């Protein structure tokens, strides 16, 4: 929180889930009271983090695979990992939300 002229403002950075090293900057001004700016920032941070939590274990694995595939991994390793996940892990954990 800081004073921006005659009004209060907030700014900061928040980590982007599932994207290591990436951050989103935010800035908002025009609040008449410091307490209003604090509430607005907390609401923004809560909505940003909860908005990203609507993901299942399957979706997380798919995001991981997309990143994993870009590395130098043999095709046989990818096929084996996919088969192992499909047969043993997905039936148990696949539909659980994170």
Secondary structure, 3 states (H helix, E strand, C coil): CEEECCEEEEEEEEECCCCCCCEEEEEEEEECCHHHHHHHHHHHHHHHHHHCCCCEHHHHHHHHHHHHHCCCCCHHHHHHHHHHHHHHHHHHHCCCEC
